[in-house]
Amino acid sequence: MDWDDFKFVHTLARAGTVRQAGAVLGVHASTVVRRLDALERNLGVKLFSRTRNGMQLAPAGQEVLEALNRVALEMETITRRLRARDASLSGAVSLSAPELLLNLLVSRLGTFKTEYPDLSLELRPGEQASVAQSTPADLTIRVTNSPPPDLIGRNLGRYTFGIYGIPALLNKSESAAVGERLRWIDSVQPHAGASELKRKFYPVAEQLLASDNASIRLAALRLGLGIGPLPCLVGDFYPELVRAPAEPLDVGELWLLSHPDLRPVARVQALSGFLQQLFHGALE
C-alpha cells in the first residue's frame, strides 16, 4: 500500500471535488481518481460516493479522514517546532492572504528582495489556502473581528471598501458619476454591504462583469470598463483609480496572524515586519 495515496484522500475530502483536489496537489484530476480507485481496491471498501455535487465521504471514508486529520495535526506541530529552531534569514516563508493584498505585496517585492536577498516567498490566495493545504502558511492575513484563539498576531487596522473607477467615469467632487451609462463590476456573490452601496449611490449602473477572481475585477476597473467596490487600501494604491465620495464600508479588522511556535523564526519575523510597514498608514 502506498501511504502517499492517503494524501489524495485527505485533500479530496477537504476540497470536495476531484478538480479542486488536483489543483491543490498539482496533478490532473484523472490522477486523483486513479489513485483513489487503487486505494479503494486495496482496502476493499468505498471511501467516497460519487454525486452530482462532488465527492461525498462514505462512512469508511469519514473514519479514515478522522485518523488522517490527527496525523496531519501532529505533522504540522512537528514541522513548526523544527522550523522554530532555524534562526537564519534564508529559505522560504509562506503567506496566505486575500488575493488583492497579495497583489500589493508583489508590487513591493523588489524592496523585500533587496532587504532579504536570501528569502523566497510562497504566496497563497486566501480562497485557496482555506480549501486544502497540507501545510498551513507561516503567516496569514485575515479579515475578522474575532481572530482564532490559537494564533497570535497584530491588528493592522480597519478594513474598508469603497467604490472605484477611473476619473473619466467618476467625478471626484460629486456622488454622481460622469456619463449616462455606467457599468458595474463585482463578485459573482457580492458582499451585502457592497450591494447596498450600489443601491444607494449607483442604482442604475448595469452589471458588466461578475467574477470571483479579484485580479480580473481589478484589471477591469483599471482599464476603465466600469466601476465597482475595492478595498480602500488597494483602490487608493493605484493612481489611475479614484474613489467615489460614497462613505466607505467598514467590513472588519485586518489581522496578521501566525502560530505561537513560529514567533522566534527569523524568516517569519522578517516578513511580518515588512508587512506591517507595507500596510502602516494605508488603512483607515
Number of C-alpha atoms within 10 A of each C-alpha: 9 10 8 9 17 17 17 21 23 22 23 28 22 15 22 17 19 21 18 19 25 20 13 19 18 9 12 14 16 12 13 21 16 11 17 21 16 14 21 15 10 11 11 9 13 16 24 21 13 12 9 7 8 15 17 18 20 15 14 12 20 15 12 16 20 12 12 16 12 10 12 16 13 11 14 14 14 13 14 19 15 13 17 18 13 13 11 11 17 14 11 13 21 18 24 25 23 18 17 21 17 18 17 16 17 14 10 13 13 12 13 19 13 10 12 15 13 13 18 15 16 11 20 20 18 19 14 17 20 14 16 20 17 15 14 18 19 23 23 24 23 19 19 15 13 10 18 10 6 9 14 16 18 14 17 20 17 17 21 21 22 24 27 29 29 21 16 13 23 24 18 16 9 11 14 15 21 14 10 9 12 20 18 23 27 26 16 11 10 14 12 8 15 21 16 13 20 18 12 10 17 21 13 13 19 13 14 14 17 15 14 13 14 16 13 15 24 22 11 18 24 20 13 17 19 25 32 29 30 25 21 21 20 19 23 17 13 12 9 15 23 23 24 26 17 17 14 21 18 15 17 15 19 21 22 23 23 22 17 14 18 21 17 14 21 19 27 21 16 16 20 22 10 17 16 14 12 13 16 12 11 16 17 12
